[in-house]
Amino acid sequence: SAECYVLSLIYIDRLIRDDSFIINGFSAYRVILTSYSHPLRVTSSLMLAAKFFDDVYYTNAYYAEIGGIAVSELNSLEVDFLCRIHFSLSVSPQEYQRYYTNMSTHCRGCMNCCECFSWE
């Protein structure tokens, strides 16, 4: 769901803030799909958001295939991500609204992105 993108951003922000995770050119792609760890390890902040928020979501096997890793490794990295954000998946309506507003303001100002996403 669209809400999962906002939740994922919140989770990534929690990872950066609470775990002193540093984003660089190499880690940026992995953080969008992933958590912190070895470059080949992938766990999805989007996956966690979908699991936490959506009624229907893909299996870890599906996400592992996309990330090009074994399901067992993804399972371990999912736990690692959760530990690094202190299992903090709940988001208050106020926090969600703040991130949503910031994200939508940014995207409205961008001429080349978010043309197909409705910010109502």
C-alpha positions in Angstrom: 0.0 0.0 0.0 1.0 3.6 -0.4 1.1 4.0 3.4 4.0 1.5 3.5 6.3 3.9 1.7 5.8 6.5 4.5 6.2 3.8 7.2 9.3 2.5 5.5 10.8 6.0 5.5 10.0 6.3 9.2 11.7 2.9 9.9 14.8 3.9 7.9 14.9 7.2 9.8 14.7 5.2 13.1 17.6 3.0 11.9 19.8 6.0 11.1 18.9 7.9 14.2 18.9 5.1 16.8 21.7 2.9 15.3 24.0 5.6 13.9 23.7 4.1 10.5 25.5 6.1 7.8 24.0 6.3 4.3 26.5 6.7 1.5 26.2 6.1 -2.3 26.8 2.3 -1.8 24.3 1.9 1.0 21.4 4.1 -0.3 19.9 1.4 -2.6 20.3 -1.2 0.1 18.5 0.9 2.7 15.5 1.6 0.5 15.1 -2.2 0.1 17.1 -3.1 3.1 18.5 -2.7 6.6 22.0 -2.4 7.9 24.6 -5.1 7.3 27.0 -6.7 4.9 26.5 -5.3 1.4 25.0 -8.6 0.2 22.6 -8.9 3.0 19.1 -7.5 2.4 16.1 -7.1 4.7 13.3 -4.8 3.6 12.0 -1.9 5.5 9.2 -2.0 3.0 8.7 -5.6 3.8 8.4 -4.9 7.5 6.0 -2.0 6.8 3.8 -4.2 4.6 3.8 -7.0 7.2 3.0 -4.6 10.0 0.4 -2.5 8.2 -1.1 -4.4 5.3 -3.6 -7.3 5.5 -2.0 -8.9 2.4 1.7 -9.0 1.7 4.3 -11.1 -0.1 6.3 -13.8 1.6 9.9 -13.6 2.7 10.7 -16.0 -0.1 9.4 -13.4 -2.6 11.5 -10.6 -1.1 14.6 -12.9 -0.9 14.3 -13.7 -4.6 14.1 -10.0 -5.4 17.1 -9.3 -3.2 19.0 -12.2 -4.6 19.7 -13.9 -1.2 18.6 -17.0 0.6 15.3 -16.9 2.6 17.2 -18.0 5.8 19.5 -15.0 5.4 16.6 -12.6 4.9 14.9 -14.0 8.0 18.1 -13.3 10.0 18.4 -9.8 8.6 14.8 -9.1 9.3 15.4 -9.9 12.9 18.6 -7.8 12.8 16.7 -4.8 11.4 14.0 -5.2 14.0 16.6 -5.3 16.8 18.3 -2.2 15.5 15.1 -0.2 15.5 14.2 -1.8 18.9 11.1 -3.5 17.4 9.6 -0.1 17.1 7.1 -0.6 14.3 4.2 1.4 15.7 3.8 4.9 14.4 1.5 7.5 15.9 -0.9 9.3 13.7 1.0 12.5 14.4 4.3 11.1 13.4 2.8 9.5 10.2 1.2 12.8 9.3 4.5 14.7 9.8 6.4 12.3 7.5 3.6 12.2 5.0 3.4 16.0 4.8 7.2 16.4 4.5 7.3 13.7 1.8 4.3 15.1 -0.2 5.7 18.7 0.0 9.0 17.4 -1.3 7.3 15.5 -4.1 5.1 18.4 -5.1 8.2 20.5 -5.6 9.9 17.9 -7.7 9.3 18.3 -11.5 10.5 14.8 -12.5 9.2 12.5 -9.8 5.9 11.3 -8.3 3.8 12.2 -11.4 1.9 9.0 -11.0 1.4 9.2 -7.2 -1.6 11.1 -5.9 -0.9 13.3 -2.8 -4.4 14.0 -1.7 
